[in-house]
Amino acid sequence: MHAVVLVGGFGTRLRPLTNTIPKPMLPVGHEPMIARLIGRLARGGVTDVVLALGFKPEPFMEAFPDGRCGDVVLHYAVEPEPLDTGGAIRFAALHAGIDDTFVVANGDVMTDLDVAGLVAAHRRHGAEATLHLIGVDDPSAFGVVDLADDGSVRQFVEKPARGTEPSNLINAGTYVFEASVLDRIPAEQRVSIERDVFPLVADAGRLFGYSTDDYWIDAGVPDFYRAANLDLLSGKRAHESAEAFAPGAIVDPQATVSNTLVGAGARIAAGTTVVDSVILPGAVIEERAQVESSLVMGRVGADATVIESIIGADGVVAADDHLAYSTLPDLD
Ligand code: GTP
């Protein structure tokens, strides 16, 4: 079975990390997010993945030079200009000649969903499109569904005003589509699958939901990106885990590092304290610096303090400086 994976967005909410690395190529548990996602699709029966590319396509092609990720065959569909989620799905599916039932996934969703279960539910309902749904406490920032007892979606509302949500069940970013969904997407223009297409399929009575309580995180915002990493360390995931230090991480024995992942080639010097953080490949934490609840790709100088901050590849915290609740370099 084919899957289209959406990986062409700008990833603005993870800036400045995404200034140099596109979001789905950022590591989660020392592996690119996209590699973990493709591994899960493969466990659910996907054999071919079409990467719907736009912003910064090169890092994807360089990461998988032989056109495979594990046993999965990769196809690259590079949009001439951003077509938004619906336009990108149409462009990628036509590029790969998809004319049968297929899976779609957002490139920044980390979940334990069994894709084979989603496909089976889709077929059982004779659906045109089936959405993976997750229950959350505050659904207002997501696409929210009103689900009938037979599993059909009566209504799909993208980001409803707080208090007007029809339920707490949200679109969790993995779908199964019949090829006929492609006919509902106008050609060569920006189309949102969430705002422009799901309501149409729901009105036709052909949109279904598949609700599970699997582990699920949208890793596209800083706190959840950090959580997606730390959850692999603490054993919260059903089928996946990660070690704290990647092979090639350089951590001085005199450093105190807890609940933190340290990527390949990152260097943590003596006397430092690093807590609840993700230290990305190439980062440097100099002597006696303290880092807490942060994402670091750049350099933290000696005796500096960094709390709840994001330091991109070009970010340098000077020795003795204090940085809290900030990004470096600053966002415009
Ligand atoms: P933000 O800028 O932080 O909102 O991130 P984003 O650009 O990734 O957008 P969002 O998280 O809403 O997008 C969901 C998924 O769709 C992500 O996996 C994106 O990579 C992808 N995506 C969004 N817009 C486009 C697009 O125009 N083309 C392609 N190919 N993918 C897109």
Residues whose N, C-alpha, C, O or C-beta is under 5 A from the ligand:
A	BS01	GTP	L6 V7 G8 G9 F10 G11 T12 R13 L14 A52 L53 G54 P82 L83 D84 T85 A88 N106 G107 D108 G220
